[in-house]
Amino acid sequence: MTSVADQGPIGRRGWAAWNRVRVARWLPLLTVFAAAIGLRLVVVANTDVSWLITLSEKVLDGQRLYADLVELNPPASIILYLPLVALARVLALRPEGVVDAGVFLAIGASLALAGHILRQARQLDNLDAMRLAGLAAAVLAILPAQTFGEREHIAVILLLPLFALWTSRLAGAKQGILAVLAAGLGAGLTLTIKPQFALGLAPALIVLVVRAGSWRLLFAPENWIAGTLAAIYGASVFLFYPAFISDIAPMVVATYVPVRHSLFVMLVQCPVLLLAAVQLRLAASWRPGLLGSPAMIMLAAAAGGFFVVFVLQGKGWPYHSYPVLAFVHILLAVALSGRAPPGPRRRVDMAVLLFGMTALACATFYWLNLASSVTMLNEPIRRLVANPRLLVISSDISVGHPLVRQVGGTWVSRIGSLWVTAGVLTRTEREVLDANTAKTLAAYAERDRATLEEDIRQNRPDIIVIDRVAFDWEAWARADPGLAEQLAAYRTAVSLERYVILQRR
């Protein structure tokens, strides 16, 4: 049989033209990923991801989680990164690059699976699928900014196949085993990362059941898979990490959970959400009936559910709001990828919507990139000691991480920050505590202080960074006889922007 390319000049021209069309269709999506990869070289590494990579390395070195290492998050937060950190060791590569590569691969797989599910349900018939893929890729790969690789970011990636499947069920379509497995496993992994994300899924599931008019969808196979995976994980925590249940969890409940903003502050904490609501209204005006489509109903329910999670967590940190903003942006991406009704104002309305979405994306990127950075300490520390053994006296985990990795150092403390002591100090200042609670909190604070003192005495760090920004941790440390004795072995090498760098004499 003669191939198209061998059928003479006309055939070759037609083949070349067809290839150009294919390249042109894929170029926007490829450009998004290229820009996202370049962005990873510019944006400062995420604090939590850096700390969890460090914890993963220590676990691989044989240290025991919740015994040799104190961490407030359940084990899934570390296990999530552990395989990629192990792979980085095998390949002799930096873990940060391997983790980023893993996230990019997950984004590609999630978009491909969600697209397949929606195509099977004919939910892409009235949309420009490649435009939607490019915009969704930008939401997942570029928009996160410094939130890239965070658990909230990974959760959104994992959940896209589930919401695509529920959208197809809402449209009355049936799906194969691949779609069910992808959706169920993604949802199950999400629930292991942060169990509170179940509250984010609940409104979407309720919408599915009510709109489809079938309570049996509560027990759809993907829900059984997700629930089973979450239950197995929960049982394994009790079995393999009993110290987390008996020791860490009560401490988190006493010192971390109560430290939160008021409901009023949480509702106004993220002004980007207000702009997002305005944009959704513009999208609905541009395409009448848009918000009545299955995809829009499902995504809107997801955004609403994760907004509840954001408010209930009470911290107001930008990365906690990423799922809300991501689903809102995907909603707008669907709007921009559809066909507007004919009329003389079509181009004007399209331009207004595009301009508004661009403004929203820029504001969101800025918001998600709001994070503490102490990169100005890198060079002074490098000049003092090469590859230092280092710890930090601060309640702000972003002071030590990714600092220790950026200077090629080794973290020599069992804790990532003095979050326990900070929680005790905050509750003591804000609340009138009963005797039992005060005694419990004092015991937690003393253990935190003793851990720090022991880490300095036994591990003899070359460099100690002390934070004096929001609270004078140097005065706190020097007021304690045990810590003051340990700090006597250090000299003040650098004072910079309310940070003190101590070097061992």
Backbone torsions as a table, in degrees:
resi	resn	phi	psi	omega
1	MET	NA	137.0	-179.3
2	THR	-84.4	131.7	179.1
3	SER	-76.0	162.9	179.6
4	VAL	-59.6	-37.8	-176.5
5	ALA	-68.5	-17.7	-177.7
6	ASP	-99.3	8.2	-174.7
7	GLN	-91.5	31.4	176.0
8	GLY	91.4	-179.9	-176.2
9	PRO	-56.9	-41.1	-177.8
10	ILE	-66.2	-42.3	178.6
11	GLY	-63.4	-41.8	179.7
12	ARG	-65.4	-39.1	178.6
13	ARG	-65.0	-40.6	179.1
14	GLY	-64.7	-39.7	178.3
15	TRP	-64.6	-43.0	179.1
16	ALA	-63.8	-41.9	179.2
17	ALA	-63.8	-40.6	179.1
18	TRP	-63.5	-39.9	176.9
19	ASN	-63.9	-38.3	178.8
20	ARG	-64.1	-39.8	178.2
21	VAL	-62.7	-43.4	179.1
22	ARG	-62.1	-45.0	179.2
23	VAL	-62.8	-41.7	-179.4
24	ALA	-63.1	-36.2	179.9
25	ARG	-69.6	-36.4	-177.5
26	TRP	-88.2	-15.8	-174.4
27	LEU	-58.4	-45.9	179.4
28	PRO	-58.3	-41.8	-179.6
29	LEU	-65.4	-43.2	178.9
30	LEU	-65.5	-36.2	179.1
31	THR	-64.5	-40.3	178.1
32	VAL	-59.3	-46.6	-178.5
33	PHE	-68.0	-36.8	177.6
34	ALA	-63.5	-43.5	178.9
35	ALA	-64.9	-38.9	-179.5
36	ALA	-65.4	-40.5	178.7
37	ILE	-65.3	-42.3	176.6
38	GLY	-61.9	-36.3	-179.7
39	LEU	-64.2	-33.2	179.9
40	ARG	-63.3	-21.9	179.5
41	LEU	-82.4	-12.1	-174.8
42	VAL	-108.6	-44.7	-176.4
43	VAL	-72.9	137.6	179.3
44	VAL	-62.5	141.0	-179.1
45	ALA	-59.8	146.3	-179.7
46	ASN	-67.2	136.5	-176.7
47	THR	-60.9	-52.9	-176.4
48	ASP	-64.1	-40.9	179.6
49	VAL	-62.2	-42.7	179.5
50	SER	-61.9	-43.8	178.9
51	TRP	-64.9	-41.3	-178.9
52	LEU	-69.8	-30.6	172.8
53	ILE	-64.8	-44.1	178.5
54	THR	-61.4	-43.6	176.6
55	LEU	-60.7	-42.4	179.3
56	SER	-60.1	-41.7	178.5
57	GLU	-62.3	-40.6	-179.4
58	LYS	-68.6	-36.4	175.9
59	VAL	-65.1	-41.7	177.2
60	LEU	-64.4	-26.7	177.3
61	ASP	-80.2	-3.7	175.9
62	GLY	106.5	0.1	178.5
63	GLN	-76.6	151.1	-174.1
64	ARG	-99.5	128.9	178.2
65	LEU	-68.3	133.3	-179.6
66	TYR	71.7	5.7	172.0
67	ALA	-121.9	-62.8	175.6
68	ASP	-84.6	-18.8	-177.3
69	LEU	-128.5	133.8	179.5
70	VAL	-106.7	119.5	-177.8
71	GLU	-141.0	137.9	-176.8
72	LEU	-80.3	-21.1	-177.2
73	ASN	-84.8	149.7	176.7
74	PRO	-66.1	164.6	-170.6
75	PRO	-59.4	-26.4	-178.7
76	ALA	-59.8	-29.8	180.0
77	SER	-63.2	-33.0	177.9
78	ILE	-86.1	-42.9	-179.0
79	ILE	-59.4	-30.3	179.8
80	LEU	-57.1	-38.2	-176.3
81	TYR	-98.8	-15.4	-172.9
82	LEU	-56.7	-46.8	-179.2
83	PRO	-62.4	-37.5	-179.3
84	LEU	-71.0	-37.2	176.6
85	VAL	-66.7	-39.8	177.0
86	ALA	-63.5	-41.4	177.8
87	LEU	-62.3	-39.8	178.7
88	ALA	-60.4	-38.0	177.9
89	ARG	-65.2	-43.1	-179.6
90	VAL	-62.0	-39.8	-177.2
91	LEU	-88.2	-2.6	-178.1
92	ALA	57.3	44.6	179.3
93	LEU	-118.1	163.0	175.5
94	ARG	-68.3	132.8	-178.5
95	PRO	-59.0	-34.9	-178.4
96	GLU	-58.1	-43.4	-179.8
97	GLY	-66.7	-38.9	-179.8
98	VAL	-69.2	-39.3	177.5
99	VAL	-63.6	-44.9	178.0
100	ASP	-60.0	-44.0	179.1
101	ALA	-61.5	-40.8	177.9
102	GLY	-62.5	-39.6	178.3
103	VAL	-66.4	-41.8	178.4
104	PHE	-62.3	-41.8	177.2
105	LEU	-63.1	-39.3	178.2
106	ALA	-64.1	-39.2	177.8
107	ILE	-61.5	-47.7	179.6
108	GLY	-60.4	-44.2	-179.9
109	ALA	-65.2	-41.5	-179.1
110	SER	-63.6	-45.0	179.5
111	LEU	-64.3	-40.0	-180.0
112	ALA	-64.9	-43.9	-179.9
113	LEU	-66.7	-45.4	179.4
114	ALA	-62.8	-41.1	178.3
115	GLY	-63.2	-41.4	178.3
116	HIS	-61.7	-44.5	-179.0
117	ILE	-63.3	-45.7	-179.3
118	LEU	-67.9	-34.7	179.4
119	ARG	-68.0	-40.9	178.0
120	GLN	-62.0	-31.9	179.7
121	ALA	-89.7	3.9	179.3
122	ARG	60.5	31.8	178.4
123	GLN	-87.8	-3.3	178.0
124	LEU	-106.5	4.5	-175.2
125	ASP	-60.6	-36.0	-177.3
126	ASN	-102.5	18.1	-179.3
127	LEU	-124.7	153.9	169.6
128	ASP	-82.3	99.7	-171.0
129	ALA	-61.7	-39.8	-178.2
130	MET	-70.9	-35.2	176.1
131	ARG	-65.3	-43.5	178.6
132	LEU	-62.3	-41.5	179.3
133	ALA	-62.6	-42.2	179.5
134	GLY	-64.5	-43.7	179.6
135	LEU	-67.3	-41.7	178.7
136	ALA	-65.0	-38.2	177.1
137	ALA	-62.3	-38.9	177.8
138	ALA	-64.1	-38.3	178.3
139	VAL	-63.2	-37.9	-176.1
140	LEU	-87.2	-30.1	-171.4
141	ALA	-106.3	-28.9	-176.6
142	ILE	-107.5	-47.0	-174.7
143	LEU	-55.4	-35.2	-175.6
144	PRO	-60.3	-23.2	179.7
145	ALA	52.8	-121.2	-176.6
146	GLN	-78.3	-4.1	176.6
147	THR	-84.9	-4.7	-177.2
148	PHE	-55.3	128.6	178.3
149	GLY	85.5	-7.5	175.5
150	GLU	-63.5	162.4	-179.4
151	ARG	-63.8	-35.8	176.6
152	GLU	-63.7	-38.9	178.1
153	HIS	-64.4	-46.9	179.7
154	ILE	-65.0	-35.1	179.0
155	ALA	-61.1	-44.0	179.3
156	VAL	-62.4	-42.3	178.2
157	ILE	-59.7	-44.6	-178.3
158	LEU	-67.7	-29.1	-173.0
159	LEU	-87.2	-14.8	-177.5
160	LEU	-56.2	-45.3	177.5
161	PRO	-60.2	-35.6	179.1
162	LEU	-64.0	-47.3	-178.6
163	PHE	-68.9	-31.0	173.8
164	ALA	-65.2	-41.3	179.1
165	LEU	-66.1	-45.2	178.8
166	TRP	-64.7	-33.7	175.6
167	THR	-63.5	-42.6	179.5
168	SER	-66.8	-36.5	177.1
169	ARG	-67.0	-37.1	178.3
170	LEU	-64.3	-31.1	178.4
171	ALA	-84.8	0.1	177.5
172	GLY	85.4	11.2	-178.3
173	ALA	-90.6	155.5	176.5
174	LYS	-105.7	151.2	-177.2
175	GLN	-127.9	158.6	-179.7
176	GLY	-85.2	-177.0	-175.1
177	ILE	-66.3	-33.1	-180.0
178	LEU	-60.1	-46.5	-179.5
179	ALA	-63.4	-42.8	-178.7
180	VAL	-64.9	-44.0	179.8
181	LEU	-64.1	-45.7	-179.2
182	ALA	-61.4	-44.9	-178.8
183	ALA	-67.2	-45.2	-177.9
184	GLY	-66.5	-44.8	179.7
185	LEU	-66.5	-40.6	178.3
186	GLY	-61.8	-44.6	178.8
187	ALA	-66.1	-40.6	179.6
188	GLY	-63.1	-43.0	177.6
189	LEU	-63.9	-37.9	178.0
190	THR	-61.1	-42.4	-179.7
191	LEU	-68.5	-28.6	176.4
192	THR	-74.3	-33.1	179.6
193	ILE	-64.5	-51.7	177.8
194	LYS	-145.5	105.8	-177.3
195	PRO	-57.1	-28.2	-179.6
196	GLN	-65.2	-13.1	177.7
197	PHE	-67.1	-13.1	174.3
198	ALA	-59.6	-32.8	177.5
199	LEU	-67.5	-28.9	176.6
200	GLY	-72.5	-31.6	179.8
201	LEU	-80.0	-27.6	-172.0
202	ALA	-56.6	-48.5	-178.9
203	PRO	-60.9	-37.9	179.5
204	ALA	-66.1	-40.5	178.8
205	LEU	-66.5	-39.2	177.7
206	ILE	-63.1	-43.5	177.7
207	VAL	-59.8	-42.9	179.5
208	LEU	-59.4	-48.5	-176.8
209	VAL	-65.4	-44.6	-176.7
210	VAL	-69.5	-47.8	-177.1
211	ARG	-68.4	-34.8	179.1
212	ALA	-80.9	-16.0	178.7
213	GLY	67.9	32.2	-178.7
214	SER	-143.1	110.9	177.8
215	TRP	-67.9	-17.0	179.7
216	ARG	-63.3	-22.7	179.3
217	LEU	-66.9	-16.3	171.9
218	LEU	-59.8	-28.0	-176.3
219	PHE	-112.3	30.0	175.3
220	ALA	-60.6	151.5	-173.7
221	PRO	-57.3	-34.9	179.7
222	GLU	-65.2	-31.5	178.0
223	ASN	-71.3	-37.0	176.0
224	TRP	-64.1	-42.7	-179.9
225	ILE	-61.9	-47.9	-179.2
226	ALA	-61.6	-47.0	-179.1
227	GLY	-63.4	-40.9	179.5
228	THR	-64.5	-44.5	179.4
229	LEU	-62.3	-42.9	179.1
230	ALA	-64.6	-39.8	-180.0
231	ALA	-66.7	-41.8	178.3
232	ILE	-62.0	-42.1	178.5
233	TYR	-62.7	-47.1	179.9
234	GLY	-57.9	-43.5	179.1
235	ALA	-65.1	-37.3	-178.7
236	SER	-68.1	-31.7	176.8
237	VAL	-64.0	-45.6	177.8
238	PHE	-61.0	-37.3	-174.2
239	LEU	-79.9	-45.4	-171.7
240	PHE	-101.5	-19.6	-179.6
241	TYR	-129.9	57.7	-176.8
242	PRO	-62.1	-27.0	-179.6
243	ALA	-65.2	-29.2	177.6
244	PHE	-65.0	-40.9	-178.8
245	ILE	-71.8	-45.0	-172.8
246	SER	-84.6	-26.0	-170.9
247	ASP	-117.6	-57.0	-172.9
248	ILE	-71.4	-48.2	-175.8
249	ALA	-57.9	-47.2	177.2
250	PRO	-60.9	-35.9	179.4
251	MET	-67.3	-39.8	177.2
252	VAL	-62.9	-44.1	-180.0
253	VAL	-63.0	-34.2	-176.3
254	ALA	-83.7	-33.6	-170.5
255	THR	-115.9	-19.6	-174.7
256	TYR	-108.4	-51.3	-175.4
257	VAL	-60.4	-43.1	-176.4
258	PRO	-69.2	-18.0	-178.7
259	VAL	-82.9	99.0	-172.4
260	ARG	-151.3	161.7	175.8
261	HIS	-79.5	161.9	174.0
262	SER	-70.6	163.6	179.1
263	LEU	-59.7	-40.5	180.0
264	PHE	-60.5	-47.1	-180.0
265	VAL	-62.2	-40.1	-179.9
266	MET	-64.1	-37.4	-177.5
267	LEU	-70.9	-25.4	179.5
268	VAL	-108.4	2.9	-175.1
269	GLN	-64.8	-34.8	-174.6
270	CYS	-116.2	88.1	-178.6
271	PRO	-62.7	-20.1	178.6
272	VAL	-61.0	-31.3	-179.5
273	LEU	-64.1	-34.7	177.4
274	LEU	-65.0	-44.9	177.2
275	LEU	-62.0	-36.1	178.1
276	ALA	-62.9	-40.7	178.8
277	ALA	-63.6	-39.9	177.4
278	VAL	-62.1	-42.7	-179.6
279	GLN	-64.1	-38.1	177.3
280	LEU	-63.2	-37.4	178.0
281	ARG	-65.9	-39.8	176.5
282	LEU	-62.6	-42.5	180.0
283	ALA	-62.0	-41.7	179.8
284	ALA	-65.1	-36.3	179.1
285	SER	-70.0	-36.0	-177.6
286	TRP	-70.5	-36.9	178.5
287	ARG	-124.4	91.1	179.4
288	PRO	-53.7	135.6	-179.4
289	GLY	83.2	-0.7	-176.9
290	LEU	-57.5	-46.9	-175.5
291	LEU	-72.0	-4.3	176.4
292	GLY	-92.3	-3.9	-179.8
293	SER	-74.6	152.0	-178.1
294	PRO	-55.9	-42.5	-178.3
295	ALA	-63.1	-43.2	-178.5
296	MET	-66.9	-39.9	179.1
297	ILE	-61.7	-44.6	-176.8
298	MET	-68.3	-44.1	-179.0
299	LEU	-68.0	-37.7	178.6
300	ALA	-64.4	-39.9	177.6
301	ALA	-64.2	-39.1	178.3
302	ALA	-64.2	-45.7	179.4
303	ALA	-60.8	-42.8	178.7
304	GLY	-63.9	-42.3	-179.8
305	GLY	-63.4	-43.0	-178.5
306	PHE	-76.7	-19.9	171.4
307	PHE	-67.0	-39.2	176.4
308	VAL	-61.2	-42.9	178.3
309	VAL	-61.4	-43.5	179.0
310	PHE	-58.0	-46.3	-178.1
311	VAL	-68.4	-43.9	-176.9
312	LEU	-66.4	-30.2	178.2
313	GLN	-66.2	-31.7	169.2
314	GLY	73.2	7.5	-177.6
315	LYS	-90.9	-31.9	179.5
316	GLY	75.6	13.5	-179.6
317	TRP	-74.3	139.9	-176.4
318	PRO	-53.9	-41.7	-175.1
319	TYR	-66.2	-23.4	176.2
320	HIS	-66.1	-24.3	-177.9
321	SER	-90.3	-4.3	-175.4
322	TYR	-57.8	-45.5	-179.9
323	PRO	-57.0	-41.4	178.7
324	VAL	-59.3	-52.6	-175.3
325	LEU	-67.5	-35.4	179.0
326	ALA	-63.6	-45.5	-178.9
327	PHE	-69.3	-33.3	174.9
328	VAL	-63.9	-44.0	179.6
329	HIS	-66.1	-35.1	177.0
330	ILE	-68.4	-36.7	172.6
331	LEU	-55.4	-47.3	-179.7
332	LEU	-68.1	-33.4	176.8
333	ALA	-63.0	-39.0	176.0
334	VAL	-62.5	-42.0	179.3
335	ALA	-62.1	-43.6	-178.7
336	LEU	-72.5	-18.2	-177.5
337	SER	-93.4	-4.8	-178.4
338	GLY	-94.8	176.3	179.0
339	ARG	-93.7	125.3	177.7
340	ALA	-78.2	153.1	176.0
341	PRO	-62.8	146.1	-179.2
342	PRO	-65.0	151.2	178.7
343	GLY	157.5	160.0	-175.9
344	PRO	-65.6	-22.2	-177.3
345	ARG	-92.5	6.7	-174.5
346	ARG	-59.0	-49.7	-177.0
347	ARG	-66.1	-38.0	179.5
348	VAL	-64.4	-47.4	-179.9
349	ASP	-63.1	-40.1	178.9
350	MET	-62.9	-42.7	180.0
351	ALA	-64.1	-41.6	179.1
352	VAL	-63.3	-44.0	-179.9
353	LEU	-64.6	-43.0	-179.5
354	LEU	-65.2	-42.3	178.3
355	PHE	-63.2	-43.5	180.0
356	GLY	-64.0	-41.3	179.8
357	MET	-66.6	-37.3	177.9
358	THR	-63.5	-43.3	178.2
359	ALA	-63.5	-42.1	178.8
360	LEU	-63.5	-42.4	-180.0
361	ALA	-63.4	-41.2	179.2
362	CYS	-65.1	-43.2	178.9
363	ALA	-64.5	-39.5	179.5
364	THR	-66.6	-43.9	178.9
365	PHE	-59.1	-43.5	178.6
366	TYR	-62.1	-45.4	-179.2
367	TRP	-61.1	-45.2	-178.1
368	LEU	-74.9	-11.9	177.8
369	ASN	-96.7	3.1	177.8
370	LEU	-78.5	103.2	179.6
371	ALA	-155.5	149.3	179.5
372	SER	-64.1	143.6	177.4
373	SER	-142.3	131.9	178.6
374	VAL	-119.1	35.2	-178.8
375	THR	-60.1	-21.1	178.6
376	MET	-67.2	-14.0	177.9
377	LEU	-85.5	-14.2	-174.5
378	ASN	-57.9	-54.6	-174.5
379	GLU	-65.1	-45.0	176.3
380	PRO	-57.1	-38.6	180.0
381	ILE	-69.2	-41.3	178.8
382	ARG	-61.4	-36.3	180.0
383	ARG	-68.8	-30.2	-177.8
384	LEU	-77.9	-50.2	-175.2
385	VAL	-145.5	135.3	174.0
386	ALA	-83.2	133.9	177.9
387	ASN	48.4	60.2	-172.8
388	PRO	-74.4	152.3	164.5
389	ARG	-81.4	125.8	-165.5
390	LEU	-139.4	145.2	165.3
391	LEU	-144.9	169.6	-174.3
392	VAL	-129.1	141.5	172.4
393	ILE	-105.8	97.7	-176.5
394	SER	-170.2	155.7	172.5
395	SER	-91.2	-6.7	-177.6
396	ASP	-94.3	110.0	-176.5
397	ILE	-64.3	-22.5	-177.9
398	SER	-73.6	-10.5	176.7
399	VAL	-72.5	-41.4	-177.8
400	GLY	-90.4	-19.6	-173.2
401	HIS	-135.1	121.0	16.4
402	PRO	-93.8	16.5	-176.5
403	LEU	-49.0	-50.6	-174.7
404	VAL	-61.4	-34.2	-179.8
405	ARG	-77.7	-34.1	-179.5
406	GLN	-68.4	-30.6	179.5
407	VAL	-94.2	8.0	179.4
408	GLY	68.0	29.0	-176.2
409	GLY	-94.0	-178.1	177.2
410	THR	-121.6	126.9	178.9
411	TRP	-78.5	123.8	-172.5
412	VAL	-116.1	23.1	176.8
413	SER	-115.3	152.3	177.3
414	ARG	-79.6	-12.6	-178.7
415	ILE	-118.4	152.6	178.8
416	GLY	-84.0	-25.8	178.5
417	SER	-168.8	172.6	179.2
418	LEU	-88.8	52.2	-177.5
419	TRP	-67.0	-30.8	179.1
420	VAL	-67.0	-49.5	179.9
421	THR	-61.7	-40.5	179.1
422	ALA	-62.2	-40.7	178.3
423	GLY	-64.6	-40.0	178.4
424	VAL	-64.8	-46.2	180.0
425	LEU	-61.8	-40.4	-179.2
426	THR	-66.6	-46.5	-179.6
427	ARG	-65.6	-38.4	179.4
428	THR	-63.8	-35.9	-179.2
429	GLU	-76.3	-36.8	-172.4
430	ARG	-90.1	-29.3	-168.7
431	GLU	-116.1	157.9	168.4
432	VAL	-96.1	108.7	-171.4
433	LEU	-95.8	142.5	172.9
434	ASP	-76.0	168.2	-172.6
435	ALA	-61.6	-42.1	-178.5
436	ASN	-66.1	-44.2	179.2
437	THR	-63.8	-43.3	179.5
438	ALA	-61.1	-40.3	179.4
439	LYS	-65.6	-42.5	179.3
440	THR	-63.2	-45.9	-179.7
441	LEU	-64.0	-39.8	179.1
442	ALA	-62.1	-37.7	178.7
443	ALA	-66.5	-40.3	177.7
444	TYR	-64.2	-43.6	-179.9
445	ALA	-63.5	-41.0	179.9
446	GLU	-65.0	-39.6	178.6
447	ARG	-65.3	-38.9	177.8
448	ASP	-62.2	-45.9	179.6
449	ARG	-63.8	-43.7	-179.4
450	ALA	-64.2	-38.1	177.6
451	THR	-61.7	-45.6	178.8
452	LEU	-61.1	-46.7	-179.3
453	GLU	-60.6	-43.8	-179.3
454	GLU	-66.0	-38.9	179.4
455	ASP	-63.2	-39.7	178.6
456	ILE	-68.0	-44.0	-177.0
457	ARG	-66.5	-44.4	-174.3
458	GLN	-82.8	-38.4	-172.8
459	ASN	-94.5	-14.0	174.3
460	ARG	45.9	63.8	179.8
461	PRO	-59.5	146.1	175.8
462	ASP	-72.5	-36.5	-175.9
463	ILE	-129.5	135.3	170.6
464	ILE	-122.7	124.5	176.0
465	VAL	-101.1	128.1	179.8
466	ILE	-114.7	131.4	-177.5
467	ASP	-93.6	128.0	175.7
468	ARG	-126.8	26.9	-174.2
469	VAL	-76.8	-69.8	-177.9
470	ALA	-91.2	-21.4	-178.9
471	PHE	-150.1	140.4	-177.7
472	ASP	-83.3	88.4	-178.9
473	TRP	-72.4	-21.1	176.7
474	GLU	-68.9	-46.1	178.1
475	ALA	-62.1	-40.0	178.1
476	TRP	-60.4	-44.6	-177.0
477	ALA	-70.3	-42.5	-176.3
478	ARG	-73.8	-18.1	176.8
479	ALA	-78.0	-13.5	179.4
480	ASP	-95.8	125.5	-175.6
481	PRO	-57.8	-43.1	-177.9
482	GLY	-65.2	-47.4	179.4
483	LEU	-67.8	-39.2	179.3
484	ALA	-60.4	-38.3	178.4
485	GLU	-62.8	-41.7	179.8
486	GLN	-69.1	-38.1	-178.1
487	LEU	-73.5	-15.5	178.0
488	ALA	-63.8	-20.2	179.0
489	ALA	-82.6	4.5	-175.8
490	TYR	-122.5	151.3	174.4
491	ARG	-115.0	151.1	175.8
492	THR	-74.9	111.6	-177.8
493	ALA	-91.5	-40.2	-176.8
494	VAL	-146.4	137.1	168.3
495	SER	-119.4	121.6	-173.6
496	LEU	-145.6	118.0	175.8
497	GLU	49.2	51.1	176.3
498	ARG	65.9	21.6	169.1
499	TYR	-116.8	142.1	178.8
500	VAL	-116.8	129.3	177.0
501	ILE	-106.6	115.7	177.8
502	LEU	-99.5	139.0	176.9
503	GLN	-118.7	139.2	179.9
504	ARG	-64.8	135.3	-177.2
505	ARG	-68.4	NA	NA
